[in-house]
């Protein structure tokens, strides 16, 4: 792939899962196309036993049945190998910011493996596409590459189609940057610097970490809740919150608090 300027490998991801909720559903198929700065590429495909039933309506989309994954290993048994593949990589894909990366982060968290996407550049071909030609991956492949996406909703086929679309986007739009730094900025609006976690459930203000949701406890200091209302924090740990939010809260309950960032304006 000659259009991208890479300083380190780019891992293009695609996930098929039991559903669309990253925190409640599970991965059943993961494909990684790893592109190196010298043009080499590796393809890795993992079939995963989600250890929960695959709903019939989901099977109707990707045609992966409970029988297909019955003898596959669970994610936790493959987590270390997957992390090693991704260790030195920036991340790419189609809709990865909204779905694939949060899903992968939750699976790693359940496996007890540290995975931090925040220190990686992310290129989302869907965001480029929606800014330029709002449609889905199949339409993108037809529009940019003149091809029918016959393997739609197969993880490997979708990852390869995404890579083809990204290459064609870089050829088509002269104003589109080719470096990963600039593409990362193009695809991802800057996160509020006051947020301590990815979704802003916790935020910094004047060097203090505050709760940033709900009615009763919004604006309260995390350290005060550890002392005065630990039941509320335990509720967070047992509820449907992102893994990084839970990690910060769990550490606080054990007396480990994040170091405030240099800038803590609201």
Buried (B, 14 or more C-beta within 10 A) or exposed (E): BEEBBBEEBBBBBBBBBBBEBBBEBBBBBBBBBBBBEEEEBEEBBBBBBBEEEBEEEBBEEBEBEBEBBEEBEBBBEBBEEBBEBBEEBBBBBBBBBEBBBBBBBBBBBBBEBEBEBEEBBBBBBBBBBBEBEEEBBBBBBBBBBEBEBEEBBBBBBBBBBBBBBBBBBBEEEEEBBEEBEBBBEBBBEEEEEBBBBBBBBBBBBEEBBBBBBEEEBEEBBBBEBBEEBEEBBEEBEEEEBBBBBBBBBBEBBEEEBBEBEEEBEE
